[in-house]
Amino acid sequence: MTNESYLANPCRMSSIPLWKTRVMTLPNSMKIVHDADFDESMLRQYIDETYFRLIHTLQISTSFTLPEHFSFCSLSVAEYAAHINDCYENLHITSDELQMYQKHSVYCPDLWLAVKDDRTGRIAASGIGEFDSEIGEGVLEWIQVSDYCRGLGIGSCVVQELLLRMKGKAKFATVSGQSNNSTNPEALYRKCGFVGNDIWHILSER
């Protein structure tokens, strides 16, 4: 896939950011197909999990504020890993795995941030973004909010702060996530200005 073909329609051309297509190898037991190319007959051989992929033009304002008693902060890699693991029931990432993110060409330290509860010192939310300078793509990779403070608008603030930090250097931003996730991350991203209707099927052999 060329830069030009990808940039023509990023979310339709690939289920993942362009840089990942050049470093990842798909196992033989998996297939990834766009919803337009998906056929129900594939379910006889594969287990299907669907993911949305959305895009943002980075036309944003700065009219957002964290709730009272919350503030942005930075964390150690171990603290990021611990918070991610606290926010997901069926996922575990190690500090070493997360450390590898900082060795990627798209690593941008300004796009790693967290939100703490100033009253208790607890981490309320965290987010990790990436920036591909070759094509000008910003990517939201990990966005999570602790259970005890969901519904306060903190997730939106994390997303918008990351987008604001991307603005001026990135031409656009993308994000993806599980379509059927109980926390409904797609609604959060659309609330923050992401658009699109691309659905990708991750098919794993039965």
Backbone as CSV, one residue per row, in Angstrom:
resi,resn,N_x,N_y,N_z,CA_x,CA_y,CA_z,C_x,C_y,C_z
1,MET,0.838,-1.184,0.000,0.000,0.000,0.000,0.885,1.250,0.000
2,THR,0.617,2.162,-0.905,1.404,3.384,-0.988,0.850,4.445,-0.043
3,ASN,1.671,5.445,0.251,1.199,6.567,1.068,-0.018,7.218,0.431
4,GLU,0.044,7.398,-0.884,-1.024,8.097,-1.596,-2.340,7.332,-1.534
5,SER,-2.295,6.018,-1.733,-3.531,5.237,-1.706,-4.134,5.213,-0.309
6,TYR,-3.289,5.134,0.693,-3.778,5.141,2.074,-4.404,6.491,2.417
7,LEU,-3.723,7.571,2.070,-4.201,8.905,2.420,-5.507,9.267,1.709
8,ALA,-5.780,8.606,0.591,-7.016,8.885,-0.135,-8.245,8.539,0.703
9,ASN,-8.126,7.524,1.576,-9.249,7.112,2.426,-8.719,6.175,3.506
10,PRO,-8.055,6.712,4.524,-7.348,5.883,5.502,-8.185,4.796,6.160
11,CYS,-9.387,5.133,6.592,-10.201,4.173,7.342,-10.805,3.090,6.460
12,ARG,-10.909,3.359,5.172,-11.410,2.345,4.230,-10.279,1.485,3.694
13,MET,-9.102,2.064,3.574,-7.985,1.344,2.982,-7.353,0.348,3.940
14,SER,-7.413,0.611,5.240,-6.723,-0.254,6.196,-7.440,-0.257,7.544
15,SER,-7.386,-1.405,8.203,-7.989,-1.520,9.538,-7.089,-0.942,10.616
16,ILE,-5.836,-0.680,10.273,-4.846,-0.165,11.221,-4.072,0.976,10.580
17,PRO,-3.378,1.786,11.374,-2.572,2.874,10.809,-1.531,2.349,9.825
18,LEU,-1.159,3.184,8.874,-0.262,2.760,7.811,1.057,2.221,8.333
19,TRP,1.627,2.865,9.352,2.928,2.428,9.830,2.860,1.001,10.378
20,LYS,1.719,0.643,10.962,1.588,-0.711,11.505,1.528,-1.761,10.406
21,THR,0.964,-1.398,9.256,0.885,-2.371,8.162,2.274,-2.768,7.684
22,ARG,3.264,-1.930,7.969,4.621,-2.179,7.471,5.505,-2.894,8.486
23,VAL,4.992,-3.092,9.697,5.804,-3.779,10.708,5.106,-5.009,11.276
24,MET,3.810,-5.181,10.971,3.060,-6.304,11.517,2.844,-7.390,10.476
25,THR,2.864,-8.633,10.931,2.578,-9.773,10.074,1.343,-10.484,10.607
26,LEU,0.342,-10.661,9.772,-0.897,-11.292,10.186,-0.720,-12.808,10.235
27,PRO,-1.116,-13.454,11.336,-1.024,-14.922,11.410,-1.859,-15.579,10.316
28,ASN,-1.444,-16.756,9.886,-2.178,-17.476,8.842,-3.588,-17.841,9.266
29,SER,-3.813,-17.899,10.571,-5.120,-18.288,11.096,-6.104,-17.125,11.166
30,MET,-5.678,-15.936,10.711,-6.538,-14.756,10.789,-6.722,-14.102,9.423
31,LYS,-7.873,-13.457,9.281,-8.151,-12.625,8.115,-8.778,-11.328,8.612
32,ILE,-8.522,-10.252,7.910,-9.143,-8.975,8.228,-9.814,-8.465,6.951
33,VAL,-11.120,-8.260,7.025,-11.851,-7.802,5.841,-12.749,-6.627,6.204
34,HIS,-12.895,-5.707,5.282,-13.805,-4.583,5.466,-15.233,-5.084,5.365
35,ASP,-16.133,-4.394,6.019,-17.534,-4.810,6.024,-18.103,-4.927,4.613
36,ALA,-17.613,-4.107,3.703,-18.099,-4.155,2.325,-17.726,-5.468,1.639
37,ASP,-16.688,-6.120,2.134,-16.220,-7.368,1.537,-16.566,-8.586,2.387
38,PHE,-17.288,-8.361,3.475,-17.611,-9.448,4.393,-18.817,-10.230,3.903
39,ASP,-18.758,-11.551,4.083,-19.865,-12.429,3.717,-20.167,-13.340,4.896
40,GLU,-21.441,-13.532,5.196,-21.846,-14.353,6.332,-21.302,-15.773,6.257
41,SER,-21.024,-16.247,5.054,-20.501,-17.606,4.895,-19.129,-17.763,5.549
42,MET,-18.426,-16.654,5.762,-17.117,-16.705,6.406,-17.215,-17.201,7.841
43,LEU,-18.400,-17.063,8.441,-18.578,-17.451,9.835,-18.539,-18.959,10.037
44,ARG,-18.647,-19.710,8.965,-18.535,-21.164,9.078,-17.110,-21.570,9.434
45,GLN,-16.158,-20.768,9.031,-14.749,-21.085,9.270,-14.117,-20.190,10.330
46,TYR,-14.676,-18.993,10.520,-14.028,-18.011,11.384,-14.947,-17.497,12.489
47,ILE,-14.336,-17.093,13.595,-15.000,-16.334,14.640,-14.798,-14.861,14.309
48,ASP,-15.846,-14.089,14.379,-15.824,-12.702,13.919,-15.859,-11.725,15.086
49,GLU,-14.979,-10.739,15.040,-15.022,-9.627,15.989,-14.921,-8.342,15.182
50,THR,-15.852,-7.430,15.383,-15.901,-6.226,14.556,-15.309,-5.017,15.280
51,TYR,-14.667,-4.171,14.484,-14.035,-2.952,14.985,-14.439,-1.774,14.111
52,PHE,-14.713,-0.653,14.736,-14.939,0.584,13.988,-13.601,1.277,13.771
53,ARG,-13.541,2.105,12.742,-12.364,2.959,12.535,-12.867,4.319,12.094
54,LEU,-12.439,5.370,12.799,-12.934,6.725,12.581,-11.785,7.688,12.321
55,ILE,-12.134,8.848,11.755,-11.129,9.852,11.415,-11.543,11.215,11.941
56,HIS,-10.553,12.054,12.227,-10.784,13.415,12.727,-9.925,14.368,11.913
57,THR,-10.508,15.488,11.490,-9.778,16.456,10.660,-8.942,17.434,11.475
58,LEU,-9.034,17.329,12.797,-8.305,18.209,13.720,-8.764,19.662,13.648
59,GLN,-9.991,19.857,13.180,-10.614,21.177,13.288,-11.304,21.219,14.643
60,ILE,-10.587,21.670,15.664,-11.095,21.594,17.028,-10.958,22.932,17.744
61,SER,-11.730,23.075,18.815,-11.626,24.254,19.671,-10.948,23.827,20.968
62,THR,-10.735,24.765,21.838,-10.123,24.445,23.131,-11.143,24.607,24.261
63,SER,-12.434,24.536,23.914,-13.485,24.804,24.888,-13.840,23.555,25.703
64,PHE,-12.858,23.029,26.417,-13.134,21.916,27.312,-12.316,22.112,28.576
65,THR,-12.862,21.684,29.676,-12.152,21.786,30.948,-12.383,20.518,31.753
66,LEU,-11.379,20.096,32.474,-11.527,18.960,33.362,-12.460,19.323,34.520
67,PRO,-13.155,18.332,35.067,-13.970,18.606,36.258,-13.106,19.138,37.403
68,GLU,-13.724,19.803,38.307,-13.008,20.343,39.471,-12.316,19.217,40.238
69,HIS,-11.130,19.497,40.708,-10.306,18.576,41.500,-9.587,17.516,40.653
70,PHE,-9.605,17.685,39.328,-8.860,16.776,38.459,-7.853,17.579,37.646
71,SER,-6.707,16.991,37.346,-5.683,17.700,36.572,-4.882,16.715,35.731
72,PHE,-4.306,17.229,34.647,-3.452,16.404,33.792,-2.109,16.158,34.484
73,CYS,-1.552,14.988,34.226,-0.254,14.650,34.787,0.423,13.633,33.875
74,SER,1.650,13.288,34.171,2.356,12.236,33.437,2.630,11.087,34.388
75,LEU,2.865,9.902,33.829,3.088,8.698,34.620,4.339,7.981,34.144
76,SER,4.809,7.073,34.953,5.868,6.162,34.507,5.228,5.095,33.626
77,VAL,6.029,4.383,32.853,5.510,3.320,31.994,4.776,2.276,32.839
78,ALA,5.338,1.937,33.989,4.710,0.949,34.870,3.342,1.427,35.342
79,GLU,3.215,2.723,35.618,1.936,3.268,36.069,0.911,3.273,34.941
80,TYR,1.366,3.587,33.717,0.446,3.504,32.572,-0.058,2.080,32.420
81,ALA,0.847,1.115,32.471,0.461,-0.288,32.314,-0.525,-0.701,33.393
82,ALA,-0.260,-0.303,34.641,-1.144,-0.659,35.750,-2.534,-0.066,35.545
83,HIS,-2.595,1.179,35.071,-3.905,1.806,34.878,-4.669,1.143,33.743
84,ILE,-3.992,0.837,32.653,-4.646,0.145,31.541,-5.229,-1.174,32.022
85,ASN,-4.447,-1.929,32.765,-4.910,-3.229,33.247,-6.072,-3.097,34.223
86,ASP,-6.096,-2.030,35.004,-7.202,-1.806,35.939,-8.513,-1.504,35.212
87,CYS,-8.402,-0.979,33.987,-9.593,-0.526,33.259,-10.201,-1.578,32.339
88,TYR,-9.493,-2.694,32.131,-9.989,-3.733,31.227,-10.040,-5.076,31.949
89,GLU,-11.172,-5.766,31.820,-11.333,-7.048,32.490,-10.527,-8.158,31.831
90,ASN,-10.518,-8.182,30.509,-9.929,-9.311,29.791,-8.670,-8.933,29.024
91,LEU,-7.925,-8.003,29.566,-6.708,-7.559,28.889,-5.608,-7.341,29.913
92,HIS,-4.406,-7.736,29.548,-3.265,-7.480,30.423,-2.067,-7.093,29.566
93,ILE,-1.484,-5.954,29.875,-0.289,-5.513,29.169,0.814,-5.295,30.197
94,THR,2.006,-5.746,29.877,3.120,-5.602,30.817,3.855,-4.289,30.569
95,SER,4.636,-3.891,31.545,5.445,-2.678,31.389,6.419,-2.829,30.227
96,ASP,6.969,-4.025,30.065,7.906,-4.261,28.967,7.220,-4.103,27.614
97,GLU,5.990,-4.598,27.517,5.255,-4.459,26.258,4.967,-2.997,25.961
98,LEU,4.576,-2.266,26.981,4.275,-0.851,26.786,5.548,-0.058,26.501
99,GLN,6.651,-0.491,27.087,7.936,0.164,26.837,8.305,0.094,25.364
100,MET,7.890,-0.991,24.691,8.183,-1.148,23.267,7.531,-0.051,22.434
101,TYR,6.411,0.493,22.922,5.757,1.569,22.204,6.688,2.771,22.055
102,GLN,7.550,2.959,23.055,8.448,4.106,23.030,9.637,3.893,22.095
103,LYS,9.744,2.717,21.521,10.807,2.439,20.562,10.316,2.533,19.124
104,HIS,9.020,2.736,18.957,8.459,2.882,17.619,8.803,4.253,17.038
105,SER,8.843,4.326,15.732,9.134,5.600,15.064,8.040,6.630,15.301
106,VAL,6.860,6.178,15.691,5.727,7.082,15.882,5.590,7.539,17.341
107,TYR,6.540,7.154,18.180,6.484,7.551,19.590,6.613,9.064,19.729
108,CYS,5.727,9.634,20.511,5.743,11.084,20.766,5.446,11.293,22.248
109,PRO,6.430,11.665,23.049,6.229,11.762,24.502,5.117,12.717,24.910
110,ASP,4.871,13.755,24.108,3.808,14.703,24.441,2.417,14.077,24.352
111,LEU,2.333,12.918,23.694,1.035,12.271,23.497,0.790,11.136,24.493
112,TRP,1.542,11.134,25.571,1.285,10.240,26.695,0.834,11.127,27.853
113,LEU,-0.382,10.956,28.307,-0.865,11.805,29.392,-1.836,11.039,30.280
114,ALA,-2.080,11.589,31.432,-3.003,10.986,32.387,-3.737,12.091,33.127
115,VAL,-4.786,11.704,33.830,-5.553,12.617,34.662,-5.591,12.033,36.071
116,LYS,-5.282,12.862,37.054,-5.330,12.386,38.444,-6.408,13.123,39.222
117,ASP,-6.892,12.445,40.224,-7.824,13.042,41.172,-6.973,13.747,42.232
118,ASP,-6.999,15.058,42.229,-6.130,15.830,43.125,-6.466,15.621,44.601
119,ARG,-7.657,15.145,44.870,-8.053,14.938,46.270,-7.452,13.653,46.838
120,THR,-7.273,12.661,45.990,-6.812,11.351,46.464,-5.487,10.914,45.863
121,GLY,-5.107,11.540,44.723,-3.902,11.128,44.025,-4.121,9.937,43.123
122,ARG,-5.349,9.407,43.074,-5.656,8.254,42.212,-5.660,8.674,40.749
123,ILE,-5.298,7.743,39.877,-5.353,8.006,38.442,-6.780,7.807,37.956
124,ALA,-7.335,8.837,37.352,-8.717,8.801,36.880,-8.817,8.365,35.425
125,ALA,-7.810,8.690,34.630,-7.844,8.359,33.203,-6.427,8.443,32.647
126,SER,-6.238,7.810,31.498,-4.950,7.926,30.810,-5.167,7.761,29.312
127,GLY,-4.226,8.255,28.553,-4.322,8.160,27.101,-2.944,8.149,26.471
128,ILE,-2.820,7.391,25.394,-1.561,7.314,24.656,-1.864,7.537,23.175
129,GLY,-1.173,8.499,22.581,-1.302,8.766,21.168,0.024,8.578,20.457
130,GLU,-0.019,8.529,19.143,1.182,8.369,18.319,1.127,9.366,17.168
131,PHE,2.275,9.631,16.564,2.333,10.564,15.440,3.277,10.037,14.376
132,ASP,2.711,9.787,13.197,3.487,9.330,12.046,3.861,10.562,11.221
133,SER,5.086,11.031,11.379,5.513,12.265,10.708,5.637,12.102,9.200
134,GLU,5.782,10.856,8.734,5.934,10.630,7.287,4.683,11.023,6.526
135,ILE,3.515,10.714,7.085,2.267,11.031,6.377,1.388,12.013,7.144
136,GLY,1.810,12.404,8.335,1.045,13.382,9.107,-0.175,12.813,9.805
137,GLU,-0.090,11.550,10.206,-1.223,10.918,10.877,-1.018,10.856,12.386
138,GLY,-2.000,11.355,13.123,-2.035,11.153,14.557,-2.922,9.952,14.845
139,VAL,-2.570,9.186,15.864,-3.326,7.976,16.192,-3.617,7.946,17.683
140,LEU,-4.866,7.720,18.038,-5.201,7.462,19.436,-5.092,5.963,19.655
141,GLU,-4.248,5.557,20.576,-3.952,4.140,20.765,-4.610,3.564,22.017
142,TRP,-4.408,4.189,23.164,-4.983,3.720,24.427,-5.706,4.884,25.098
143,ILE,-7.012,4.739,25.290,-7.796,5.744,26.011,-8.648,4.986,27.027
144,GLN,-8.468,5.263,28.308,-9.228,4.549,29.318,-9.521,5.443,30.528
145,VAL,-10.674,5.202,31.123,-11.123,5.959,32.292,-11.433,4.963,33.405
146,SER,-10.992,5.260,34.608,-11.263,4.394,35.752,-12.762,4.318,36.027
147,ASP,-13.191,3.148,36.472,-14.620,2.921,36.720,-15.230,3.970,37.645
148,TYR,-14.504,4.344,38.678,-15.101,5.175,39.725,-15.404,6.606,39.279
149,CYS,-14.854,7.013,38.132,-15.114,8.395,37.702,-15.612,8.477,36.261
150,ARG,-16.199,7.391,35.769,-16.815,7.469,34.444,-18.093,8.302,34.509
151,GLY,-18.407,8.925,33.388,-19.613,9.746,33.334,-19.397,11.194,33.732
152,LEU,-18.140,11.570,34.001,-17.838,12.957,34.404,-17.289,13.796,33.248
153,GLY,-17.134,13.173,32.078,-16.585,13.898,30.938,-15.077,13.878,30.875
154,ILE,-14.439,13.092,31.732,-12.973,13.064,31.759,-12.405,12.405,30.500
155,GLY,-13.077,11.357,30.013,-12.616,10.706,28.790,-12.593,11.666,27.618
156,SER,-13.626,12.488,27.490,-13.680,13.489,26.412,-12.536,14.475,26.533
157,CYS,-12.210,14.865,27.759,-11.115,15.804,27.970,-9.778,15.196,27.554
158,VAL,-9.575,13.921,27.850,-8.334,13.252,27.445,-8.219,13.219,25.932
159,VAL,-9.306,12.811,25.255,-9.298,12.744,23.798,-9.039,14.119,23.193
160,GLN,-9.741,15.126,23.678,-9.606,16.469,23.112,-8.229,17.067,23.399
161,GLU,-7.670,16.772,24.540,-6.326,17.264,24.846,-5.300,16.626,23.910
162,LEU,-5.448,15.334,23.644,-4.527,14.664,22.712,-4.673,15.231,21.302
163,LEU,-5.902,15.468,20.875,-6.124,16.051,19.554,-5.526,17.448,19.469
164,LEU,-5.665,18.222,20.537,-5.110,19.573,20.561,-3.590,19.525,20.444
165,ARG,-2.970,18.544,21.083,-1.515,18.406,21.007,-1.059,17.940,19.631
166,MET,-1.946,17.237,18.921,-1.627,16.797,17.560,-1.796,17.936,16.551
167,LYS,-2.737,18.824,16.824,-3.043,19.907,15.893,-1.799,20.754,15.645
168,GLY,-1.562,21.080,14.398,-0.397,21.888,14.052,0.740,21.070,13.499
169,LYS,0.765,19.772,13.831,1.788,18.903,13.246,1.162,17.742,12.484
170,ALA,0.039,17.232,12.962,-0.654,16.161,12.237,-1.693,16.768,11.296
171,LYS,-1.951,16.073,10.190,-2.960,16.517,9.231,-4.329,15.948,9.573
172,PHE,-4.334,14.807,10.242,-5.575,14.155,10.629,-5.249,13.155,11.723
173,ALA,-6.291,12.629,12.360,-6.104,11.624,13.407,-7.085,10.486,13.184
174,THR,-6.697,9.285,13.579,-7.574,8.129,13.460,-7.656,7.407,14.803
175,VAL,-8.716,6.616,14.940,-8.894,5.810,16.131,-9.738,4.594,15.758
176,SER,-9.547,3.510,16.476,-10.371,2.328,16.253,-10.698,1.689,17.593
177,GLY,-11.681,0.805,17.593,-12.074,0.133,18.823,-13.119,-0.914,18.554
178,GLN,-13.375,-1.744,19.540,-14.373,-2.799,19.414,-15.768,-2.206,19.257
179,SER,-16.478,-2.688,18.253,-17.821,-2.168,18.001,-18.792,-2.497,19.123
180,ASN,-18.616,-3.660,19.734,-19.583,-4.129,20.735,-19.084,-3.981,22.169
181,ASN,-18.134,-3.100,22.385,-17.617,-2.880,23.729,-18.699,-2.263,24.615
182,SER,-18.863,-2.808,25.819,-19.931,-2.353,26.713,-19.771,-0.894,27.147
183,THR,-18.545,-0.373,27.089,-18.325,1.022,27.487,-18.614,2.000,26.353
184,ASN,-18.916,1.472,25.158,-19.301,2.283,23.996,-18.289,3.379,23.675
185,PRO,-17.021,2.999,23.399,-16.022,4.021,23.092,-16.326,4.801,21.818
186,GLU,-17.048,4.175,20.887,-17.367,4.880,19.643,-18.153,6.152,19.909
187,ALA,-19.072,6.098,20.858,-19.868,7.288,21.192,-18.972,8.403,21.720
188,LEU,-17.987,8.044,22.517,-17.047,9.036,23.048,-16.301,9.725,21.909
189,TYR,-15.770,8.920,20.982,-14.982,9.515,19.904,-15.838,10.375,18.982
190,ARG,-17.050,9.937,18.707,-17.933,10.749,17.864,-18.297,12.058,18.566
191,LYS,-18.476,11.998,19.858,-18.760,13.215,20.626,-17.610,14.205,20.494
192,CYS,-16.393,13.696,20.328,-15.202,14.544,20.217,-14.883,14.940,18.777
193,GLY,-15.756,14.586,17.835,-15.586,15.053,16.457,-15.091,14.041,15.457
194,PHE,-14.892,12.814,15.868,-14.500,11.774,14.908,-15.712,11.387,14.065
195,VAL,-15.445,11.057,12.799,-16.523,10.693,11.889,-16.112,9.463,11.075
196,GLY,-17.116,8.886,10.393,-16.851,7.756,9.518,-17.794,6.599,9.788
197,ASN,-17.815,5.651,8.850,-18.710,4.501,8.972,-18.008,3.191,8.622
198,ASP,-16.695,3.172,8.718,-15.959,1.981,8.325,-15.914,0.956,9.463
199,ILE,-16.308,-0.262,9.132,-16.290,-1.388,10.057,-15.373,-2.467,9.472
200,TRP,-14.511,-3.013,10.329,-13.596,-4.075,9.922,-13.874,-5.341,10.721
201,HIS,-13.814,-6.478,10.041,-14.041,-7.772,10.667,-12.703,-8.467,10.898
202,ILE,-12.407,-8.763,12.154,-11.209,-9.520,12.505,-11.638,-10.972,12.634
203,LEU,-11.239,-11.793,11.700,-11.685,-13.183,11.614,-10.601,-14.124,12.075
204,SER,-10.918,-14.934,13.100,-9.982,-15.920,13.634,-10.526,-17.314,13.374
205,GLU,-9.690,-18.208,12.905,-10.120,-19.568,12.589,-10.717,-20.258,13.810
206,ARG,-11.791,-20.965,13.584,-12.416,-21.714,14.676,-11.549,-22.898,15.076
